[in-house]
Amino acid sequence: MIKKHQTTLNLYKDQLVKEEILTEDEAKNKISDFKEFLDNELRKAVNQAIEQLPPRCQAIYKLSRFEELSYKEISNRLELPLNTVKVTLLRAKKVLAQKITNHEE
């Protein structure tokens, strides 16, 4: 989870306990449930962003991140020049970072 959200949730939990709206354990459980919800939403946004990448870019990204292949292994598997793999993966990371950043705002 993003750090600023963690800080906000902790402040909210502390306020709930301070005002005696919830016990410490109840507040922790409520915050934990909300964190899980946010994590799931972020995961969905990331997966959706990956699916929106162009096919070759998506394939290279998935091989790198999910199958943990090296640049060289991806290059061999897809029969692409090594530099093409490197540049394409860099572009994929930039696009995904932009989409996720925009999703959070």
Secondary structure, DSSP 8 states (H G I E B T S, - for coil): --HHHHHHHHHHHHHHHHTTSS-HHHHHHHHHHHHHHHHHHHHHHHHHHHHTS-HHHHHHHHHHHTS---HHHHHHHHT--HHHHHHHHHHHHHHHHHHHHHHH-
